[in-house]
Every structure is written in structure tokens, then in C-alpha cells.
Amino acid sequence: MAIVTISHQMGTGGPETGLALAKRLDYRYVDQDLISDAARRYGCVEEKLSHLDESKPSLFERFDVETRRYVTVIQTALLEFAEADNIILMGRGGQWLLRGIPHVLRVRITERFEQRVRNWVRRTAELTGETPNQRAATDFVRRDDNDRAGRMKYLYEVDIADPSLYDVVINAEKVANDATVELIEGLIRRPEFQTTDTAREVVASRTLASRVQVALATHPETRKHRITVEASEGIVTLEGGAAALDHAVEVARSVPGVRLVKTKQVEIPPIPPFVA
């Protein structure tokens, strides 16, 4: 049927909305835990994966080859879930990764900052039996906002609050959880959000290109080079410098699903040795 990506601010009840929607539609609910499990299949170390997934990267990490590999792995895991269709994808940049795919509905759930702090305090008290300090709660929610914005800026060079990233922006202060679920359900049942063969191929091609990127970022002979990858119907095109492409072709051919590898030679400086 469709794919729904939900981006939410802390304190808006985004996960509750996603779980309720998944149950109502009999969709798979994909959150951080499932994505982490999928990423581990590519050899991600738990500590590194959690750090990248939960916080804004440091200045050094912006130029770290290992960080680039982990980011690529996380992206690949997301795309593999998208290939299965009929999923609710919570956060993790799905609104950007799955842009341009007709059967993807990209939702943003937001609310006034002060109300979100009150919501978080109330829910924390319900779960733990202890009421957080108001100042600490305010700092916590603000820090979470900053971290989410920082991750999106670093990973995809976009502003998480940019309305063009979303098809629907919902104010949780005005629209209750059950109404939000009904609204999203009504939208994805419309003809324009039904999955087509053409759209499936777009997702499959993006997934294959991402798998090739993981292979290139993992191989000792290609991990130090900047190589652009595009894929269409099993045909992969690699773009990079001559030195990079020497080994990249063989690495790409080893990825399941690749039928043919083409190359485009351009002059791209290698990643500096001190980070490679």
C-alpha cells in the first residue's frame, strides 16, 4: 500500500501515533531498535552506532571515514525496510531519504515548546512515579531539539523544520492522537499513495546504490576515496577518480543484485590521509 515516515518533536507523542497507526493498518512499525539490528548485519559496532544515531557528531567525526561508513549503513538499513513496503518509519531521516517516491507520505508532528515540556514532564512522571524538575526538563527537551536538528544538518545538509520535507505538518496541540491516526490513514488510502511497479523500482535502485556504497566504504582499497554511486534496474554507475575506480568496479560487482557496472572518471581529491 504505502510507506509513512513520521518526524516528531519530543513531547508530541510521535511514537504513540506511529504505533497506533501501525496497529490500525497492520503495518510494520520501524523504530531505532529495528534499524540498529539491521545495521549490525553490516558490522556496525553497537557503541558507535548508538552514538551516531542519538547525538550530533563532533567536529572530528565530520571528517572520519568510519563515521561515513556507519552513516551509509544506517541509510541502507532504512532503504531495505522501505523495499518491503507497508511500514511506519519513525524518524532517522526517512523524510529525506525517501523523497520523490510517490507512495511515501512524509509526516511532521510538532507543538509549542512550552507545551511539549509539560507533556514530557507528565509522561515521565506517569512512567517513573517521579516528577522531573521543570528547569531540567526544559533543558532536556531543548537539547533533544538541537541534537535532532544537528543530525539532519550533518547527515543530509537540510533543516529538519523545513516544511518542504513533509507532505503534512500536524500541530499536536490542536489535533489529538486518534484524529492524527485517522487523518494519516485517510491520506494513504487515496489512489496517489498506492504503490506502483515504477515506484518499487525507484526504491530498489536507491537501495542497491546504498548497498554498493557500503561495500565501497568497507573495502580497504576503496574506503579512502570519494565515489558517487547511482543504480537503475541493476545497472550501477560509479563516478570518481581513476585511482578510486580501479578497485571500485570489482567491489561493486560483488554486491548481490548488480548486473552491470559502468564508470565515469572525474578528478576528485582523495580523503586526507589523517582521517583515512
WOZI-V617124 format. One line per field, one symbol per residue. psi: psi as a letter, one per 20 degrees, with the letter a starting at -180 (. if undefined). burial: b if it has 16 or more other C-alpha atoms within 10 Angstrom, else e. A space follows every 10 residues. Layout:
psi->???
burial->???
This chain:
psi->frpppopqqp jikghggggh ggghilrpoo agghggghhh hjjppggggg ghhirpqrgh hhjphhghgg ghgggggghh ghhirlqooo bkjhhghkqj ohjpoopppr rqghhhgggg gghghhhijp oqpgghgghg gghggggghh ghgggilrph iohiiqhppp oihhorghhg ghggghgiiq hijqprhghh hgghghgghh hhggghihph iihiqopppq qolipppppa rghghghhgh ghhippiphq prqopropqr pphii.
burial->bbbbbbbbbb bbbbbebbbb bbeeeebbbb beeebbebbb ebebeeeebe ebbebbbeee eeebbbbbbb bbbbbbbbbb bbbebbbbbb bbbbbbbbee bbbbbbbbbb bebeebbebb bbeeeeeeee eeeeeebbee beebbebbbb bbeebeebbb eeeebbebbb ebeeeebeeb beebbeebee eebebeeebb bbbbbbbbbb bbbbbbbbee ebbbbbbebb bbebbbbbbb beebbeebbe bbeebebbee bebeeeeeeb eeeeee
